[in-house]
Amino acid sequence: MKTEISARLFEEAQRYIPGGVNSPVRAMKSVGMPHPLFVARAKGAHIWDADGNELVDFVSSWGPMILGWGHPDVIGRLRVQLDLGTSFGAPTELETELARLICEAMPSVEMVRMVSSGTEATMSAVRVARGFTRREKIVKFIGCYHGHSDAFLAAAGSGVLTLALPDSPGVTHSTTADTLLVEYNDVEALSAVFAERGEEIAALIVEPVAGNMGVVLPEPGFLEACRELCTRSGALLVFDEVITGFRVGWGGAQERFGVRPDLTTLGKIIGGGLPVGAFGGRRDVMETVAPLGSTYQAGTLSGNPLAMAAGAATLRVLAEPGVYERLEALAHTVAAGLTDAASAAGRPFTLNRVGPMMTLFFCQGPVRSFATAKQADTQLFADYWMHMLESGIYLAPSQFEATMISLALSDDDIARAAAAAAAFFGG
Ligand SMILES: *Cc1c(COP(=O)(O)O)cnc(C)c1O
């Protein structure tokens, strides 16, 4: 596969942009690529890089492109909005349309505020939780990602009940000292944290299906325990559904697993490929947000009309009957193809999947936490990733990310992915 033009574009980008990329995982370093692929265009489930290589996409821009690229409804509404105006800094009916769609899909979300990224959504949700409870501590799970705001950049540090240390220079100890860390699915450790500090905890934030350490499922009783501990201690339960919202079902993970959070954060799919985030939840909590209440939160481009139009168009397509059944069927076929290929080779592997998000871990399972995910053979994953790329299959360039299924994938696309995986494991 020729990638000379990408290599040249990367050279130039690095002169002006740190590392040549605007988000670190795009650098593709962890899979041993000397440079990232520069994308020229995409249509349906196919992406063309700058050198003209055509790839079948299983990344979906990290989640948002669940319809694939160029869906006529999304493009149609964007075209109309371009002529009407792209930003006003004043309310539009579009914001209410998207807000209503979200509230209808997720009954726990009684009111919702739009922002421009998932990072802003989680950052704001925690501020609101702290303001509402008048408490300062938050609890997060090791390996869960909630965007890059300071309080969440604490996931390193092993073990349970440890006070978090900053993951990044520039994040102060005092910020992360208010973040308590627990291993995912570890109900015992979580109970211990609440027993010890329950009165100080403003919020427990959780990815109800973890997607940022690779896909890790909540074990039976885990989300219920989160709910119960929060209710008993007066802390707010925040579901970070930035990935899972409108992906694992119309009502998100909260519908799929039947647990009702106090606050929910959203992003990715609700922007239909444009920059959007949102946080919402209980009316009494959301009523504390300015200008109704005194917890400050704002944004020049919040509720941007282009983003609202793309998001609303996307959700309307997803609301059609049979959409999630079709996604489930596509995802099932992909998973079966990968499982068959890996099993035939007798390699240790674990496939974790919830609906149209999955990860093939290169280790013996079960993978149920960050500690167990870390046992994966990342070198073998890098070889696999490169082989798949050479076969025209574009996967997320990290063992610790999710394979995203879009509605635009054809049977032929899926058969090609299965054949490529079979060739890797067979050879
Ligand atoms: C992607 C993601 C975020 C951050 O969203 P950005 O739009 O990248 O800021 C937060 N939480 C989860 C679960 C995510 O997957």
Ligand as a Chemical Component Dictionary entry (heavy atoms), coordinates in Angstrom:
data_LIG
# 
_chem_comp.id                   LIG 
_chem_comp.type                 NON-POLYMER 
_chem_comp.pdbx_formal_charge   0 
_chem_comp.three_letter_code    LIG 
# 
loop_
_chem_comp_atom.comp_id 
_chem_comp_atom.atom_id 
_chem_comp_atom.alt_atom_id 
_chem_comp_atom.type_symbol 
_chem_comp_atom.charge 
_chem_comp_atom.model_Cartn_x 
_chem_comp_atom.model_Cartn_y 
_chem_comp_atom.model_Cartn_z 
_chem_comp_atom.pdbx_ordinal 
LIG C1 C1 C 0 -15.042 10.603 23.260 1  
LIG C2 C2 C 0 -15.429 10.564 24.689 2  
LIG C3 C3 C 0 -15.414 11.703 25.489 3  
LIG C4 C4 C 0 -14.835 13.013 25.020 4  
LIG O1 O1 O 0 -15.519 13.553 23.961 5  
LIG P1 P1 P 0 -14.769 14.641 23.036 6  
LIG O2 O2 O 0 -15.838 15.085 22.098 7  
LIG O3 O3 O 0 -13.632 13.909 22.391 8  
LIG O4 O4 O 0 -14.291 15.724 23.929 9  
LIG C5 C5 C 0 -15.922 11.619 26.769 10 
LIG N1 N1 N 0 -16.410 10.467 27.240 11 
LIG C6 C6 C 0 -16.434 9.340  26.502 12 
LIG C7 C7 C 0 -17.013 8.086  27.075 13 
LIG C8 C8 C 0 -15.914 9.353  25.220 14 
LIG O5 O5 O 0 -15.889 8.230  24.510 15 
# 
loop_
_chem_comp_bond.comp_id 
_chem_comp_bond.atom_id_1 
_chem_comp_bond.atom_id_2 
_chem_comp_bond.value_order 
_chem_comp_bond.pdbx_ordinal 
LIG C1 C2 SING 1  
LIG C2 C3 SING 2  
LIG C2 C8 DOUB 3  
LIG C3 C4 SING 4  
LIG C3 C5 DOUB 5  
LIG C4 O1 SING 6  
LIG O1 P1 SING 7  
LIG P1 O2 DOUB 8  
LIG P1 O3 SING 9  
LIG P1 O4 SING 10 
LIG C5 N1 SING 11 
LIG N1 C6 DOUB 12 
LIG C6 C7 SING 13 
LIG C6 C8 SING 14 
LIG C8 O5 SING 15 
# 
